[in-house]
Amino acid sequence: QKEVEQNSGPLSVPEGAIASLNCTYSDRGSQSFFWYRQYSGKSPELIMSIYSNGDKEDGRFTAQLNKASQYVSLLIRDSQPSDSATYLCAVGGSNYKLTFGKGTLLTVNP
Amino acid sequence: ETGVTQSPTHLIKTRGQQVTLRCSSQSGHNTVSWYQQALGQGPQFIFQYYREEENGRGNFPPRFSGLQFPNYSSELNVNALELDDSALYLCASSMDSLGNEQFFGPGTRLTVL
């Protein structure tokens, strides 16, 4: 079983719509959860971190965490073409490392 | 505040050679983690350095080794390069080793021929 799973996509949404990205993880001891955005040919950029159950909002981004269901999501409101990128879910446990999913490719169509 | 920097940007080596990649951590950060990202995959954890000591290692062979210096900068060394080592090598720094946010440098693209 893969440790962190994401739909590879591509996920295609029209400009102005809400993009919903999902991630599940297998380690129940996981304590920290992150979403990174990665443009083609670039390095990952941290956009959201969440540590406790519930929602966390930052501008157009909302991260949602449900530890009981081992599920993390990222909502992007009012999607813009500049949001087109691969979104990586990363999970940190009681140890030192981040475990990443393969990423979901998001395309926002003008 | 300066961000994470890495050098070189690109590198081409031949099979069997050795390579050293360098990373300077973000100001105020004492922990550096190294990741390997193959095309179409998420980053894979190689190892982490905290206060000049290796603090954990992923599933990579011993020919992958590293160092951290007193100024918290770090090196990744790979010996006996193999074709499958071709990847983007990413360095990430964080304030500590306790699961806080990690910030990535621009990466080094290594091609092994």
Interface residues (C-beta under 8 A of the other chain):
Chain A: V4 Q31 S32 F34 Y36 K42 S43 P44 E45 L46 S49 L88 A90 G92 G93 S94 N95 Y96 K97 L98 T99 F100 G101 K102 G103
Chain B: S33 Y35 G40 Q41 G42 P43 Q44 F45 Q48 Y50 N55 G56 G58 L88 L90 A92 S97 G99 N100 E101 Q102 F103 F104 G105 P106 G107
